[in-house]
Amino acid sequence: MKKIIYILFAALLGAVSCTVKGPDVPQPQNDGTVTLMMHVNFPEVLVDTKATTMAETPNIDNIYVAVFGGNHYLNEYVKAVPCDSDGNKKDSYGTLANDTDFYFKVTLSATTSKRFVHVFANGPSSIDFDYEDDIMKTLTTEGTVGSYWTYLVLPHGTASIANDGTPSPLPEAETLFQNLKLIRNFARVKLNVTADNFTLTGYQVYNTPTHGSVAVWSPYAEDQLDTANSGYFRDYYLKSFDDLLDNYDGFMPNDEISRDAPTATTTYSDSNDKFVYERPLASSSRPYIMMQGRFSGDSKDTFYKLEFVDPDGNYLPLYRNHEYTLTISKVARSGAADPTQAKVANANVSTMTEAQDLTDISDGLARIYVEWLDHAYMESGTKTFQYMYLPDASTITSSTQATLEITDGSGKAITGTLSQTSPSQASNYWTKVTFSTSAPDDTMKVTKFRVTGQYTSDGQVHKLYRDITVRVLPYQPWGTPTVTAAGSAIETAVNVQITLPTGLPSSLFPLEISFEDSNKVLDPAGTDMPAVVGETIVPGKTGSSYQFVKTLGFLDYSRAGGNVITANFKRVRTGASTLYLKNQYFKDGDSEVGSVAIPAGAQ
């Protein structure tokens, strides 16, 4: 059975192999210290304040910073101090929150030399002073607290040094320490039941690794010189958050599994999301879910075994910081009397495993990459979509046109036929698909089409495909926002509440709502609405202005009550005003902006 893995473009495989260590380690240049402010962000792909991580609340217990010199030898390992956005020290690191900045101060040696920096949350309290590749490819975590990690390079060090030798934080370093996205070394598994003939009691994930690597890395080919990093050999490639979403082949220290098989007396009562270490490959036993629930008409619960597979039965590896949702749409019959008797139930249970951001897949021989999986349009017109199908995954010097077919035309979001260009070197081997969207009406229209690549190996036909969803829906109404104002004095709270329509598709998210106060009497009360300079959105005005932007992720929106959004402001001037709202998917009639009156006093 094929294993689906991420394949890196050959062009990305820049350098590597650790056959040479480099010269003797020099003493780090140290002209005192500088203190830098870090803004750390945990991307919403897996952060959930209401969920639990391996049965524990996902708190930040510590933040450590490892600094490696130009020859990749560890110079210092420093614990960061939690603080607020103004730099005032806090007593604790905090509980994780969706796409929210956490602030820390870290004091590092002042240097003008190049530095390679790793940032760990819930990482080790100490690490050996050794070479970067030796440390990072072996660093793992176990148990109930998963680590979070990111990586950055300071090309010119941490400090600028005055003529008198006094160091000060280098502005370039201060900028690079902003908005650090830390990658979680867990995957999240969700079980969603839509079947009307089945009631879920609880479930558990089995065959997950005992521990996971802290950092995301991929091995390079042998004997390639890393010319970008001082000419030394290295045997791994560190991956950023954006790399992880686009191209990632997974890593696990070994193939151990952490959970014993269920017994005849095992029961399940927890239906919350599960967090597990990643499992990119399954050489012996595949990860599975044991589900307990009651089939319609039964007098007691029974048990079902579900695997992580696509519709063709191919195993879906579990990658860190990705979410896997198994949707139970129909159950055909009762399950087993106890978990030990449960066989793989995919034939008896209609399930669909949806893996977030798997736009790039391979079976080890061929590869298919699609531009996106789900997109929404508010207007009719001619649209395009790109894909690349490689019968030989090891090269991108040629691409083959795949088969296009509409698999679900309910709602008729696409009119006419799909057309595609032939891939060529001139198009960088991309195939462009052209289609027309229908005019929106009162309901959302949906069309799904499939891109299928086919090749023959060992006399057998193999297929790779991705399903693409196109949605057409009308512009959404702002409704009537409400205002609660605590008073008329400066610094008093003014809270605006917006009720968004329910049932919005995930392709509209993250949803960015811009607020502009016509009389500039309000400022955000917290740090979740940064100011963005741009053209004014106030009707009847022109010229430059600024808006406060609040971002809402789909995970927040999809929770119970998540469509009610509160924007918290405070008065910075007295008087009344009008607050205008804008988002590309919303209109009130012909107006692209909504509005709400801000009273001069309490309301």
C-alpha positions in Angstrom: 0.0 0.0 0.0 1.4 3.4 -0.9 2.6 5.8 1.7 1.9 9.4 1.0 4.8 11.7 1.8 5.8 15.2 1.2 8.4 15.7 -1.5 10.8 18.7 -1.5 11.5 20.4 -4.8 15.1 19.6 -5.8 15.7 23.4 -6.0 15.0 23.6 -2.3 17.6 21.0 -1.4 20.4 23.4 -1.1 23.1 21.9 1.0 24.4 19.4 3.5 25.9 16.4 5.1 27.9 16.4 8.2 31.1 14.6 7.1 33.2 17.6 8.1 32.9 19.5 11.4 34.8 22.7 10.7 37.8 24.3 12.5 38.5 24.6 16.2 35.9 26.6 18.0 36.9 30.3 18.5 35.8 32.2 21.6 32.5 34.1 20.8 33.0 37.8 20.4 31.5 39.3 23.6 31.4 43.0 24.2 28.8 43.0 27.0 25.2 42.1 26.5 22.0 43.4 24.9 18.4 42.8 25.8 16.0 42.0 22.9 12.2 41.8 23.0 10.7 38.8 21.4 7.1 38.6 20.0 6.2 34.9 20.0 3.2 33.6 18.1 1.6 30.2 18.1 -0.1 29.7 14.7 -3.8 28.9 15.0 -3.4 25.7 13.0 -3.2 23.8 16.3 -3.6 26.2 19.2 -6.9 25.7 21.1 -7.5 27.3 24.5 -10.3 24.9 25.3 -8.5 21.8 24.2 -6.0 19.7 26.1 -2.6 18.5 25.1 -2.1 14.9 26.0 -4.6 15.5 28.9 -3.0 18.7 30.2 -3.7 22.4 29.6 -1.2 23.6 27.0 0.7 26.2 29.0 4.0 27.8 28.2 6.3 26.6 31.0 9.5 28.2 29.7 11.1 29.9 26.7 14.8 29.2 26.0 17.0 30.7 23.3 20.0 28.8 21.9 22.5 30.9 20.0 25.1 29.2 17.7 28.1 31.0 16.2 29.2 31.3 12.6 30.7 27.8 12.7 27.4 26.4 14.2 28.9 25.7 17.7 26.6 26.6 20.6 27.7 29.9 22.2 24.9 30.4 24.8 21.6 28.9 26.0 19.5 31.6 27.7 16.1 31.5 29.4 13.8 34.3 28.3 11.8 36.4 30.8 8.0 36.8 30.2 6.8 40.4 30.0 3.9 42.5 28.6 4.0 44.4 25.3 5.6 47.4 27.2 8.5 45.2 28.5 7.1 45.0 32.1 8.0 41.6 33.7 5.2 39.1 34.3 5.0 36.3 36.8 4.2 33.5 34.3 4.6 32.6 30.7 0.9 32.1 30.1 -1.7 29.8 28.6 -1.7 29.4 24.8 -4.2 31.5 22.9 -5.1 31.5 19.2 -2.8 33.5 17.0 -1.9 35.8 19.9 1.5 37.4 20.5 3.4 36.6 23.7 6.2 38.9 24.8 9.5 38.0 26.3 12.9 39.6 27.0 16.1 37.8 26.4 19.6 39.0 27.2 22.2 37.8 24.8 25.9 38.4 24.3 26.5 41.5 22.3 28.2 40.6 19.0 28.4 41.9 15.4 29.1 38.4 14.1 26.6 36.1 12.4 24.4 34.0 14.7 22.0 31.1 14.2 19.2 31.2 16.8 16.7 28.5 17.9 13.8 29.4 20.2 12.1 26.7 22.3 8.9 26.8 24.2 8.5 24.0 26.7 11.9 22.8 25.6 14.8 21.4 27.5 16.2 23.2 30.5 19.7 22.6 29.3 21.5 21.3 26.3 25.1 20.3 25.7 27.5 22.7 24.2 28.1 21.1 20.9 27.6 21.6 17.1 24.2 22.7 15.9 23.5 19.7 13.7 24.4 17.2 16.5 22.1 19.0 18.9 19.1 19.7 16.8 18.7 16.4 15.0 18.6 14.5 18.3 16.6 16.8 20.5 13.3 15.2 21.5 10.5 15.6 24.0 8.4 13.0 25.7 5.3 12.7 27.9 2.5 15.2 28.3 4.1 18.5 27.4 4.9 19.1 23.8 7.6 21.5 22.7 7.3 24.4 20.3 10.2 25.6 18.1 11.4 28.1 15.5 14.6 29.2 13.9 16.1 32.4 12.7 19.4 33.8 11.5 20.9 37.1 12.6 23.3 38.0 9.7 25.0 40.8 11.6 24.7 39.5 15.1 22.8 41.0 18.0 24.3 44.4 18.6 25.8 47.5 17.2 28.9 48.7 19.0 29.6 52.4 19.6 33.0 53.9 19.2 33.4 53.8 23.0 32.6 50.0 23.0 29.1 50.4 24.3 26.7 47.9 22.8 23.1 48.5 21.9 20.5 46.2 20.3 20.8 46.0 16.6 17.6 47.2 14.9 17.9 44.4 12.4 17.9 41.8 15.2 15.0 43.5 17.0 13.0 43.2 13.8 13.9 39.5 13.3 12.7 38.7 16.8 9.2 40.0 16.0 6.4 37.7 15.2 8.3 34.4 15.7 5.9 31.6 14.7 6.6 28.6 16.9 5.8 25.2 15.4 4.2 22.6 17.6 5.6 19.1 17.5 2.1 17.6 17.9 -0.6 16.8 15.4 -4.3 17.2 16.4 -7.0 14.6 15.6 -10.6 15.5 15.6 -13.6 13.1 15.3 -16.7 14.8 13.8 -19.9 12.8 13.7 -22.6 13.9 11.3 -24.4 10.5 11.0 -28.0 10.6 12.3 -27.9 6.9 13.2 -24.9 7.0 15.6 -24.1 8.6 18.9 -20.4 9.0 19.8 -19.4 8.1 23.4 -15.6 8.6 23.1 -12.5 7.6 21.3 -8.7 7.2 21.5 -5.8 7.3 19.1 -3.4 4.3 19.1 0.1 3.5 17.7 1.5 7.0 18.2 5.3 7.5 18.9 6.5 7.7 22.4 8.3 11.0 21.7 8.9 13.6 19.0 11.7 15.6 17.6 11.7 19.2 18.9 12.8 20.8 15.6 11.5 20.2 12.1 14.3 19.1 9.9 14.8 17.1 6.7 18.0 15.2 5.7 20.0 16.5 2.8 21.7 14.4 0.2 25.3 13.3 1.0 28.4 15.4 0.4 26.9 18.7 -0.6 28.7 21.8 0.7 26.6 24.3 2.6 28.0 27.4 0.9 25.3 29.6 2.4 26.5 29.0 5.9 30.3 29.6 5.9 31.1 26.6 3.8 30.7 23.8 6.4 29.0 20.5 5.8 25.6 19.9 7.4 23.2 17.0 7.3 19.9 18.6 7.9 17.7 21.3 6.6 15.7 23.3 9.2 12.1 24.2 8.2 10.1 27.3 9.0 6.3 27.4 9.7 5.6 28.3 6.1 7.8 25.5 4.8 5.9 23.1 7.0 2.6 24.0 5.3 4.1 23.7 1.8 6.7 20.9 1.8 7.4 18.5 4.5 8.5 14.9 4.6 8.1 14.3 8.3 10.6 13.1 11.0 10.4 10.8 13.9 13.4 9.7 16.1 12.3 6.0 15.8 9.3 3.8 15.1 8.3 3.1 18.7 4.6 3.3 19.7 3.4 4.8 22.9 0.1 3.3 23.7 -0.7 -0.4 24.5 -3.5 -2.0 22.6 -6.9 -1.9 24.2 -8.1 -4.8 26.3 -11.6 -6.3 26.4 -12.6 -4.1 29.3 -11.3 -0.8 27.9 -14.0 1.9 27.5 -13.9 5.5 26.1 -15.8 8.5 27.5 -13.6 11.4 26.2 -14.6 12.8 22.8 -12.3 15.8 22.9 -9.6 16.4 20.3 -6.5 14.3 20.7 -2.9 15.5 20.4 -0.3 13.0 19.2 3.3 13.1 18.1 3.8 12.9 14.4 4.0 9.6 12.5 5.2 10.2 9.0 5.8 6.6 8.2 4.2 3.4 9.5 6.6 0.5 8.6 5.0 -2.0 11.0 1.7 -0.9 12.5 -0.4 2.0 11.3 -2.0 4.6 13.7 -5.7 4.0 14.2 -8.6 5.3 16.2 -10.7 3.1 18.5 -14.2 4.7 18.6 -17.0 3.8 21.0 -20.6 4.7 20.4 -24.2 3.6 20.0 -25.7 2.5 16.7 -29.3 3.4 16.2 -31.6 0.9 17.9 -28.9 -0.7 20.0 -29.2 -1.0 23.8 -25.5 -0.6 24.5 -22.3 0.9 23.0 -20.1 -1.0 20.6 -16.6 -0.4 19.2 -15.2 0.6 15.8 -11.6 0.7 14.5 -10.8 3.5 12.0 -7.6 4.1 10.1 -6.1 7.3 8.7 -6.5 6.7 5.0 -7.7 8.5 1.9 -10.6 7.3 -0.2 -8.3 4.9 -2.1 -7.0 3.3 1.2 -3.6 5.1 1.1 -2.2 5.8 4.6 -2.2 9.4 5.6 0.9 10.2 7.7 0.4 12.3 10.8 2.4 15.5 10.5 3.1 18.0 13.3 1.1 21.1 13.6 -1.6 19.8 11.2 -5.1 18.9 12.0 -6.8 15.7 10.9 -10.6 15.6 11.0 -12.3 12.2 10.5 -16.0 12.8 9.7 -18.4 10.0 10.4 -21.2 10.6 7.9 -23.0 7.2 8.1 -22.7 4.0 10.1 -24.0 0.8 8.5 -24.2 -1.6 11.5 -23.3 -2.2 15.1 -19.6 -2.5 16.0 -17.7 -5.1 18.1 -18.7 -6.0 21.6 -15.3 -5.0 22.9 -12.2 -3.2 21.4 -10.2 -6.4 21.0 -12.8 -7.7 18.6 -13.0 -4.6 16.5 -11.7 -4.9 12.9 -10.9 -2.1 10.6 -14.4 -0.6 10.1 -13.9 1.8 7.2 -16.0 -0.5 5.0 -18.9 -0.3 7.5 -18.4 3.4 8.5 -18.5 6.1 5.9 -15.6 8.3 6.9 -13.6 11.0 5.2 -10.2 12.0 6.6 -9.4 15.6 5.8 -5.8 16.6 6.3 -5.2 20.3 6.5 -2.9 21.9 3.9 -2.0 18.7 2.1 -1.6 20.5 -1.2 1.5 18.6 -2.0 1.5 14.8 -1.9 3.6 11.9 -3.3 3.5 8.2 -3.2 7.3 8.0 -3.5 7.3 7.8 -7.3 5.0 10.5 -8.6 4.0 13.8 -7.1 1.1 16.2 -7.5 1.1 19.8 -6.2 -2.1 22.0 -6.3 -2.3 25.8 -5.8 -5.2 25.5 -3.3 -7.9 23.0 -2.2 -10.8 25.3 -1.4 -11.7 28.7 -2.6 -14.7 31.0 -2.4 -15.8 33.7 -4.8 -18.5 36.4 -4.4 -18.8 37.4 -8.0 -19.1 35.6 -11.4 -16.3 35.7 -13.9 -13.3 33.8 -15.4 -11.0 32.2 -12.8 -7.8 30.2 -12.9 -6.2 27.5 -10.8 -2.7 25.9 -11.2 -1.3 22.4 -10.6 1.8 20.4 -11.3 1.8 16.7 -11.9 5.2 15.0 -11.9 5.2 11.3 -13.0 8.8 11.3 -11.6 8.8 12.9 -8.2 12.6 13.2 -8.2 12.7 15.9 -10.9 10.9 19.0 -11.9 12.4 19.2 -15.4 9.1 18.0 -16.9 5.5 17.9 -16.0 2.5 16.0 -17.4 -1.1 17.2 -17.9 -3.5 15.4 -15.5 -7.1 14.5 -16.0 -9.8 16.9 -14.9 -13.3 15.9 -14.0 -16.2 17.5 -12.1 -17.1 15.1 -9.3 -19.8 17.0 -7.6 -21.7 19.8 -9.4 -24.4 20.3 -6.7 -25.1 24.0 -6.5 -23.3 24.7 -9.8 -20.6 27.1 -8.8 -18.9 26.4 -12.1 -20.5 27.1 -15.4 -19.4 25.6 -18.7 -16.4 23.3 -19.0 -13.0 23.2 -17.4 -10.1 23.9 -19.8 -6.3 23.5 -19.2 -3.1 24.5 -20.8 -0.3 22.1 -21.6 2.6 22.4 -19.1 5.8 23.6 -20.5 9.2 25.1 -19.5 7.8 28.5 -20.3 5.2 28.1 -17.6 7.7 26.6 -15.2 5.9 23.3 -15.8 2.6 24.5 -14.3 -0.7 23.5 -15.8 -3.3 26.3 -15.7 -6.9 25.4 -15.3 -9.5 28.0 -16.4 -13.2 28.0 -15.4 -16.1 30.3 -15.0 -18.0 30.9 -11.8 -21.7 31.4 -11.8 -23.5 34.5 -10.4 -24.2 34.3 -6.7 -27.7 34.1 -5.3 -29.1 33.6 -1.8 -27.5 30.2 -1.2 -23.9 29.0 -1.4 -23.1 27.1 -4.6 -20.5 24.3 -4.6 -18.7 22.5 -7.3 -15.9 20.0 -6.8 -13.5 18.8 -9.5 -10.7 16.3 -9.3 -7.1 16.6 -10.7 -5.9 13.0 -11.3 -2.4 12.0 -12.5 -1.9 8.4 -13.6 1.2 6.3 -14.3 2.1 2.7 -14.7 4.8 0.9 -12.6 5.5 -2.9 -12.5 2.5 -3.5 -14.7 0.1 -1.8 -12.4 -1.7 1.5 -12.8 -1.2 4.0 -10.0 -3.2 7.3 -9.4 -2.6 10.4 -7.5 -5.3 13.0 -7.2 -6.5 16.1 -5.3 -10.1 17.3 -5.0 -10.6 21.0 -5.5 -13.7 22.8 -4.1 -15.0 26.0 -5.7 -17.7 27.9 -3.8 -19.8 30.8 -4.9 -21.8 32.7 -2.3 -23.3 36.2 -1.9 -21.6 39.0 -0.1 -22.3 38.6 3.6 -24.2 41.2 5.6 -22.6 43.0 8.6 -26.0 42.9 10.4 -26.4 45.4 13.2 -23.2 45.6 15.4 -23.9 46.6 19.1 -21.9 48.9 21.3 -21.4 48.8 25.1 -19.7 52.0 26.4 -18.7 52.2 30.0 -18.5 56.0 30.2 -17.4 59.2 28.5 -14.0 59.7 30.2 -10.7 58.8 28.6 -9.6 55.2 29.2 -13.1 53.9 29.6 -14.0 50.8 27.7 -16.0 50.7 24.5 -16.8 47.2 23.3 -18.2 46.5 19.8 -19.9 43.1 19.2 -20.5 41.7 15.7 -22.6 38.6 15.0 -21.3 37.0 11.8 -23.5 34.7 9.7 -23.2 31.0 10.6 -22.1 28.4 8.1 -19.3 30.4 6.5 -16.8 28.1 4.6 -13.3 27.7 6.0 -11.9 29.1 2.7 -12.9 32.6 3.9 -10.6 32.4 6.8 -8.5 33.8 8.4 -11.0 36.6 8.3 -9.5 40.1 8.7 -11.9 42.8 9.8 -10.7 46.4 9.5 -12.1 49.1 11.9 -11.7 52.8 11.3 -13.0 55.4 13.7 -14.1 58.5 11.8 -13.3 60.9 14.7 -10.3 59.0 16.1 -11.7 58.7 19.6 -10.9 55.0 20.1 -7.8 52.8 20.4 -7.7 49.1 20.8 -7.7 48.0 24.5 -5.3 45.1 23.9 -2.7 43.9 21.4 -4.9 41.8 19.1 -5.8 44.6 16.7 -2.6 46.1 15.2 -2.9 49.4 13.2 -2.4 49.2 9.5 -1.9 52.3 7.3 -3.8 52.5 4.1 -6.6 54.3 2.2 -9.4 55.5 4.4 -12.6 53.3 4.4 -14.8 56.2 5.8 -17.4 56.9 3.1 -17.1 60.3 1.5 -13.4 60.7 2.5 -10.3 60.2 0.5 -6.6 60.0 1.4 -4.4 58.0 3.7 -5.6 56.9 7.1 -5.2 53.8 9.4 -7.4 51.0 10.5 -7.3 48.5 13.4 -7.4 45.0 12.1 -8.8 42.0 14.0 -8.1 38.6 12.7 -10.4 35.6 13.2 -9.3 32.1 12.5 -11.7 29.3 11.4 -11.1 27.3 14.5 -12.3 30.1 16.7 -15.3 30.8 14.4 -16.3 27.1 14.2 -16.6 26.7 18.0 -20.0 27.1 19.7 -20.7 30.9 19.8 -17.6 31.6 17.8 -19.5 33.7 15.2 -20.0 36.4 17.9 -17.0 38.6 17.7 -16.1 41.3 20.3 -13.6 44.1 19.5 -12.4 45.8 22.7 -11.6 49.5 22.5 -10.8 52.3 25.0 -11.4 56.0 24.7 -8.4 58.2 23.9 -10.6 61.3 23.3 -14.0 62.3 24.4 -17.0 62.7 22.1 -19.1 60.7 19.7 -18.0 59.0 16.5 -18.8 56.4 13.9 -16.8 53.2 13.6 -16.7 51.7 10.1 -16.0 48.0 9.3 -14.7 46.4 6.2 -13.8 43.0 4.8 -13.7 41.8 1.2 -16.5 39.2 1.7 -19.0 41.6 3.4 -21.3 44.3 2.0 -24.4 46.1 3.3 -26.4 46.6 0.1 -24.1 48.3 -2.3 -21.8 49.7 0.4 -18.5 47.9 1.0 -18.4 49.1 4.6 -20.6 48.6 7.6 -20.9 51.1 10.5 -21.9 51.4 14.1 -22.4 54.7 16.1 -20.1 55.2 19.1 -21.9 57.3 21.7 -20.3 60.2 23.6 -21.1 58.7 26.9 -22.1 55.4 28.6 -24.5 53.1 26.8 
